[in-house]
Amino acid sequence: MLSFTPLQSKPIPPTPTSNATHWSWSHFTHHHPTTRRHFFASSPSKVSYRRLSINAIDAAQPYDYEALVSNKYAQSTRLKIAIVGFGNFGQFLAKAFVRQGHVVFAHSRTDYSHIANSLGVLFFQDPHDLCEQHPDVILLCTSIISTEPVLRSLPIQRLKRNTLFVDVLSVKEFPKNIFLQVLPSHFDILCTHPMFGPESGKDSWKDLAFVFDKVRIGEEESRKGRVDRFLDIFEKEGCRMVQMTCAEHDRYAAGSQFITHTMGRVLEKLDLETTPINTKGYETLLNLVENTSSDSFDLYYGLFMYNKNAMEQLERLDLAFEALKKELFGHLHEVLRKQLFGKAEEAGQRRILTKLPKNGYALPAPSSEAVKSENN
């Protein structure tokens, strides 16, 4: 917005060389918060001029206040997340963390520095160097069977005393117990399980389940807010947030995730191939094999070994398969009985077998002597 203020007039000699109005700068100053410009207007028909002062009320400030506030807010919500175990799943999560503006560090036994640089992640091969960055969150993305040795190998004495530890394992009671055993009480613990992976979540995380259990969180508002900011990462990606205890998770997961992986592994053993006449159901089986076989066997073994409910589900699966075979063979037996002995049974006669046939041989027809003896 511009405002004009008349100032003191001064005489000026006429300018005979031009009939046009001449504008010349006499003074220029720049003060905060307004910019003040003074200039003269002269005309050959006038012997005086009026000096005007233009006050630019909305002139640029020495700094952008809105940008400063926005930057301070971003810094207050930004987390420093250290991913321990920067394999396929760790890299998958890091992309979302970086995309949302968080600072991401990584550590792994394998040198993933090149991949980390391409994702905007700072990679550390030495865990001491990683912990000296004082991350807000330590996120364990290791395999289930290597969780305990990796956790015990971290120099946690170099971390801030209220650091938040998070896991993303497919079992929950096991890491919960390990955290409680290894970590001092001043560390926070959050057990989580994204119910998706690089394959199932490659396009979007929208409506995919994210399970979490706030195992041990300090009473300070800053520590509660940090947990909320971490969970907000997945909520912003559209995940369906599900809060439940670790015990509840393992009970449900054994009946869903473990069974899914087991059926996928069984079908993989059959070496299924696509055909020119694939049905939608068969395509679903092929997709199941692809999704489960892409995961390491260590993951499947961990689902079995570290979930006490898995053995029960495996036994139930075995019993269900046996029951299905009995039902299938039972129907077949009834068909054979009707074909082979239907007329005799209609007459109230029952066949007598002295010896069961070997596997693969047809059942023999009853002899006339056996039939007579049955009637007598």
C-alpha positions as CSV (number, residue, x, y, z in Angstrom):
1,M,0.0,0.0,0.0
2,L,1.3,3.4,-0.9
3,S,0.5,6.7,0.9
4,F,1.5,10.2,-0.4
5,T,2.5,12.9,2.0
6,P,3.0,16.5,0.7
7,L,6.2,18.1,1.9
8,Q,7.7,21.6,1.8
9,S,7.8,23.3,-1.7
10,K,11.1,24.8,-2.9
11,P,11.7,27.2,-5.9
12,I,13.5,25.7,-8.9
13,P,14.6,27.4,-12.1
14,P,12.5,26.6,-15.1
15,T,13.8,24.1,-17.6
16,P,13.4,25.6,-21.1
17,T,14.8,22.7,-23.0
18,S,11.8,20.5,-22.5
19,N,8.0,20.8,-22.2
20,A,7.7,17.4,-20.6
21,T,7.5,16.8,-16.9
22,H,10.8,15.7,-15.4
23,W,11.2,13.3,-12.5
24,S,14.4,13.2,-10.5
25,W,15.4,11.4,-7.3
26,S,16.6,13.7,-4.6
27,H,16.7,11.3,-1.7
28,F,16.2,7.7,-1.0
29,T,16.2,6.0,2.4
30,H,15.3,2.5,3.5
31,H,14.1,2.1,7.1
32,H,12.4,-0.8,8.9
33,P,9.5,-1.3,8.8
34,T,8.8,1.1,5.8
35,T,10.6,2.2,2.8
36,R,10.5,5.9,2.2
37,R,11.2,7.4,-1.2
38,H,11.3,11.2,-2.0
39,F,11.3,12.5,-5.5
40,F,10.6,15.8,-7.3
41,A,8.2,16.7,-10.1
42,S,9.1,19.7,-12.2
43,S,7.4,21.5,-15.1
44,P,8.6,24.4,-17.2
45,S,5.4,26.3,-16.6
46,K,5.9,26.2,-12.8
47,V,8.6,27.8,-10.8
48,S,8.1,25.5,-7.8
49,Y,7.3,21.9,-7.2
50,R,5.9,19.7,-4.5
51,R,8.0,17.0,-3.0
52,L,6.1,13.8,-2.4
53,S,6.9,11.1,0.1
54,I,5.9,7.5,-0.7
55,N,5.6,5.2,2.3
56,A,5.5,1.5,1.2
57,I,3.6,0.1,4.1
58,D,3.9,-3.5,2.8
59,A,7.6,-3.2,1.9
60,A,9.8,-6.3,2.2
61,Q,10.9,-7.0,5.8
62,P,14.5,-7.8,6.6
63,Y,13.3,-11.4,7.2
64,D,10.2,-13.4,6.3
65,Y,8.3,-13.8,9.6
66,E,5.9,-16.4,8.2
67,A,8.7,-18.5,6.8
68,L,10.5,-18.3,10.1
69,V,7.5,-19.5,12.0
70,S,6.9,-22.2,9.5
71,N,10.5,-23.3,9.8
72,K,10.3,-23.4,13.6
73,Y,7.2,-25.5,13.4
74,A,8.8,-27.9,11.0
75,Q,11.8,-28.2,13.3
76,S,9.6,-28.9,16.3
77,T,7.8,-31.7,14.5
78,R,10.9,-33.1,12.8
79,L,12.3,-36.3,14.2
80,K,15.9,-37.7,14.0
81,I,15.2,-41.4,13.3
82,A,18.0,-43.9,13.3
83,I,17.2,-47.1,11.4
84,V,19.2,-50.1,12.6
85,G,19.0,-52.8,9.9
86,F,18.9,-51.0,6.6
87,G,17.9,-53.9,4.4
88,N,14.9,-54.0,2.1
89,F,12.3,-53.1,4.7
90,G,14.4,-50.4,6.4
91,Q,14.9,-48.7,3.0
92,F,11.2,-49.0,2.3
93,L,10.3,-47.1,5.5
94,A,13.2,-44.6,5.1
95,K,11.6,-43.3,1.9
96,A,8.5,-42.3,3.7
97,F,10.4,-40.7,6.6
98,V,12.5,-38.6,4.3
99,R,9.5,-37.6,2.2
100,Q,7.8,-36.2,5.3
101,G,10.9,-34.1,6.2
102,H,12.4,-36.2,9.0
103,V,16.2,-36.6,9.4
104,V,17.1,-40.2,8.9
105,F,20.3,-42.1,9.9
106,A,21.0,-45.7,9.1
107,H,23.3,-48.5,10.3
108,S,23.7,-52.0,9.1
109,R,26.3,-54.8,8.9
110,T,26.2,-54.5,5.1
111,D,27.5,-51.3,3.5
112,Y,24.4,-49.6,2.2
113,S,26.0,-46.1,2.0
114,H,25.4,-45.7,-1.7
115,I,21.7,-46.6,-1.4
116,A,21.4,-44.4,1.7
117,N,22.9,-41.4,-0.2
118,S,20.5,-41.8,-3.0
119,L,17.6,-41.7,-0.5
120,G,18.8,-38.7,1.4
121,V,19.9,-40.9,4.4
122,L,23.1,-40.5,6.3
123,F,24.7,-44.0,6.7
124,F,27.0,-45.0,9.6
125,Q,28.9,-48.3,9.6
126,D,30.0,-47.8,13.2
127,P,27.1,-48.0,15.7
128,H,29.1,-45.7,18.1
129,D,29.0,-42.9,15.4
130,L,25.3,-43.5,14.9
131,C,24.4,-43.2,18.6
132,E,26.6,-40.1,19.0
133,Q,24.1,-38.3,16.6
134,H,21.7,-38.5,19.5
135,P,18.6,-39.6,17.5
136,D,15.2,-39.2,18.9
137,V,14.1,-42.6,17.7
138,I,16.0,-45.9,17.4
139,L,14.1,-48.1,14.9
140,L,15.0,-51.7,14.8
141,C,14.4,-53.2,11.3
142,T,16.4,-56.4,11.8
143,S,15.3,-60.0,11.3
144,I,13.5,-61.6,14.2
145,I,16.2,-64.0,15.1
146,S,18.9,-61.3,15.1
147,T,17.0,-58.7,17.2
148,E,18.5,-59.6,20.6
149,P,22.2,-59.7,19.6
150,V,21.8,-56.5,17.6
151,L,20.1,-54.7,20.4
152,R,22.8,-55.8,22.9
153,S,25.5,-54.6,20.6
154,L,24.3,-51.0,20.5
155,P,26.3,-48.6,22.7
156,I,23.1,-47.3,24.4
157,Q,25.2,-45.3,26.9
158,R,26.0,-42.8,24.1
159,L,22.3,-42.1,23.6
160,K,20.1,-39.5,25.2
161,R,18.5,-41.1,28.4
162,N,15.0,-40.8,27.1
163,T,15.5,-42.1,23.6
164,L,12.5,-43.9,22.1
165,F,13.1,-47.5,20.9
166,V,10.7,-48.9,18.3
167,D,10.6,-52.2,16.5
168,V,8.7,-53.3,13.4
169,L,8.9,-57.1,13.8
170,S,6.2,-59.5,12.7
171,V,5.9,-60.8,16.3
172,K,5.4,-58.6,19.3
173,E,5.7,-60.3,22.6
174,F,9.2,-61.4,21.8
175,P,10.7,-57.9,21.1
176,K,8.7,-56.4,24.0
177,N,10.3,-58.8,26.5
178,I,13.8,-58.2,25.0
179,F,13.4,-54.5,25.2
180,L,12.2,-54.7,28.9
181,Q,15.2,-57.0,29.7
182,V,18.0,-55.0,28.0
183,L,16.9,-51.4,28.1
184,P,17.2,-49.3,31.3
185,S,13.9,-47.9,32.5
186,H,14.7,-44.3,31.3
187,F,14.3,-45.4,27.7
188,D,10.8,-45.4,26.0
189,I,9.5,-48.4,24.2
190,L,7.0,-48.6,21.4
191,C,6.2,-51.9,19.7
192,T,4.8,-51.7,16.2
193,H,4.0,-53.8,13.2
194,P,3.2,-52.4,9.8
195,M,0.9,-55.1,8.3
196,F,2.4,-54.6,4.9
197,G,5.8,-54.6,3.2
198,P,7.7,-53.4,0.1
199,E,5.4,-55.5,-2.2
200,S,2.0,-55.0,-0.7
201,G,2.7,-51.4,0.1
202,K,4.7,-50.3,-2.9
203,D,1.8,-48.2,-4.4
204,S,0.2,-46.8,-1.3
205,W,-0.2,-47.4,2.4
206,K,-3.8,-46.1,2.4
207,D,-6.1,-48.3,4.6
208,L,-3.3,-50.7,5.4
209,A,-3.2,-51.7,9.1
210,F,-0.5,-50.4,11.4
211,V,-0.5,-52.1,14.8
212,F,1.2,-50.4,17.8
213,D,1.5,-50.9,21.6
214,K,2.8,-48.1,23.8
215,V,4.7,-50.4,26.1
216,R,6.6,-47.9,28.2
217,I,6.4,-44.1,27.6
218,G,7.6,-41.4,30.1
219,E,5.1,-39.0,31.7
220,E,6.7,-35.9,30.2
221,E,4.6,-34.2,27.6
222,S,7.7,-34.0,25.3
223,R,8.0,-37.8,25.3
224,K,4.4,-38.4,24.7
225,G,4.4,-35.9,21.9
226,R,7.4,-37.6,20.3
227,V,5.5,-40.9,20.2
228,D,2.6,-39.2,18.6
229,R,4.8,-37.5,16.0
230,F,6.3,-40.9,15.1
231,L,2.8,-42.5,14.8
232,D,1.7,-39.5,12.8
233,I,4.1,-40.5,10.0
234,F,2.0,-43.6,9.3
235,E,-1.3,-41.9,9.8
236,K,-0.3,-39.2,7.2
237,E,0.4,-42.0,4.8
238,G,-3.2,-43.2,5.2
239,C,-2.6,-46.3,7.4
240,R,-5.4,-47.7,9.5
241,M,-4.0,-47.3,13.0
242,V,-4.8,-50.2,15.3
243,Q,-3.8,-50.0,19.0
244,M,-3.7,-53.4,20.8
245,T,-1.5,-55.3,23.2
246,C,1.4,-57.4,22.0
247,A,-0.3,-60.6,23.2
248,E,-3.4,-59.8,21.2
249,H,-1.3,-59.1,18.1
250,D,0.5,-62.4,18.3
251,R,-2.8,-64.3,18.8
252,Y,-4.3,-62.7,15.7
253,A,-1.2,-62.8,13.6
254,A,-0.8,-66.6,14.2
255,G,-4.2,-67.1,12.7
256,S,-3.6,-64.8,9.8
257,Q,0.0,-63.9,8.9
258,F,1.5,-67.2,9.8
259,I,-1.2,-69.2,8.0
260,T,-0.8,-67.0,5.0
261,H,3.0,-67.5,4.8
262,T,2.6,-71.3,5.4
263,M,0.1,-71.7,2.6
264,G,2.4,-69.6,0.3
265,R,5.4,-71.7,1.2
266,V,3.4,-74.9,0.6
267,L,2.2,-73.7,-2.8
268,E,5.8,-72.6,-3.6
269,K,6.9,-76.3,-3.1
270,L,4.4,-77.3,-5.8
271,D,6.2,-75.0,-8.3
272,L,3.0,-73.5,-9.7
273,E,3.2,-72.0,-13.2
274,T,0.9,-69.7,-15.0
275,T,-1.3,-71.2,-17.8
276,P,-3.2,-69.8,-20.8
277,I,-6.5,-70.5,-18.9
278,N,-5.7,-69.0,-15.5
279,T,-8.8,-68.3,-13.4
280,K,-8.9,-65.4,-10.9
281,G,-8.6,-67.8,-8.1
282,Y,-5.5,-69.3,-9.5
283,E,-4.0,-65.8,-10.1
284,T,-4.6,-65.1,-6.4
285,L,-2.6,-68.2,-5.5
286,L,0.2,-67.1,-7.8
287,N,0.2,-63.7,-6.2
288,L,0.3,-65.3,-2.8
289,V,3.4,-67.4,-3.7
290,E,5.1,-64.3,-5.1
291,N,4.4,-62.1,-2.0
292,T,5.5,-64.8,0.5
293,S,8.5,-66.1,-1.4
294,S,9.9,-62.6,-1.7
295,D,10.4,-62.6,2.1
296,S,13.4,-64.4,3.6
297,F,12.9,-67.8,5.2
298,D,14.3,-66.3,8.4
299,L,11.1,-64.2,8.6
300,Y,8.9,-67.3,8.2
301,Y,11.0,-69.2,10.7
302,G,10.8,-66.3,13.1
303,L,7.0,-66.2,12.8
304,F,7.0,-69.9,13.9
305,M,9.8,-69.8,16.5
306,Y,8.9,-66.6,18.4
307,N,5.1,-66.7,18.4
308,K,3.8,-69.3,20.9
309,N,0.5,-69.4,19.0
310,A,2.2,-70.6,15.7
311,M,2.6,-74.2,16.8
312,E,-1.1,-74.5,17.6
313,Q,-2.0,-73.0,14.2
314,L,0.3,-75.5,12.4
315,E,-1.3,-78.4,14.2
316,R,-4.8,-77.1,13.4
317,L,-3.7,-76.8,9.8
318,D,-2.5,-80.4,9.8
319,L,-5.8,-81.6,11.4
320,A,-7.8,-79.6,8.9
321,F,-6.0,-81.2,6.0
322,E,-6.5,-84.6,7.4
323,A,-10.2,-83.9,8.0
324,L,-10.5,-82.7,4.4
325,K,-8.9,-85.9,3.0
326,K,-11.2,-88.1,5.1
327,E,-14.2,-86.1,3.8
328,L,-13.0,-86.4,0.3
329,F,-12.2,-90.1,0.5
330,G,-15.5,-90.7,2.4
331,H,-17.5,-89.4,-0.6
332,L,-15.4,-91.5,-2.9
333,H,-16.0,-94.6,-0.7
334,E,-19.8,-94.1,-0.9
335,V,-19.7,-93.8,-4.7
336,L,-17.7,-97.1,-4.9
337,R,-20.1,-98.9,-2.6
338,K,-23.1,-97.9,-4.7
339,Q,-21.3,-98.9,-7.9
340,L,-20.0,-102.2,-6.6
341,F,-22.5,-103.4,-4.1
342,G,-25.6,-101.4,-4.6
343,K,-27.9,-104.3,-5.7
344,A,-26.7,-106.6,-2.9
345,E,-27.3,-104.0,-0.3
346,E,-30.8,-103.2,-1.6
347,A,-31.6,-106.9,-1.0
348,G,-30.5,-106.6,2.6
349,Q,-27.2,-108.5,2.0
350,R,-23.8,-107.3,3.3
351,R,-20.5,-108.0,1.7
352,I,-17.9,-109.8,3.7
353,L,-14.2,-109.2,3.0
354,T,-11.7,-111.6,4.3
355,K,-8.7,-109.4,3.4
356,L,-8.2,-105.8,2.4
357,P,-6.8,-105.3,-1.1
358,K,-3.5,-103.6,-1.6
359,N,-3.4,-100.0,-2.5
360,G,-4.1,-99.4,-6.2
361,Y,-6.2,-102.5,-6.7
362,A,-10.0,-102.5,-7.3
363,L,-12.2,-103.9,-4.6
364,P,-13.2,-107.6,-5.4
365,A,-16.8,-108.6,-5.9
366,P,-18.4,-110.7,-3.1
367,S,-18.3,-114.5,-3.7
368,S,-21.6,-116.5,-3.9
369,E,-20.5,-118.5,-0.8
370,A,-20.0,-115.4,1.2
371,V,-23.4,-114.1,0.2
372,K,-25.1,-117.4,1.1
373,S,-23.4,-117.6,4.5
374,E,-24.6,-114.1,5.2
375,N,-28.2,-115.0,4.4
376,N,-28.1,-118.1,6.6
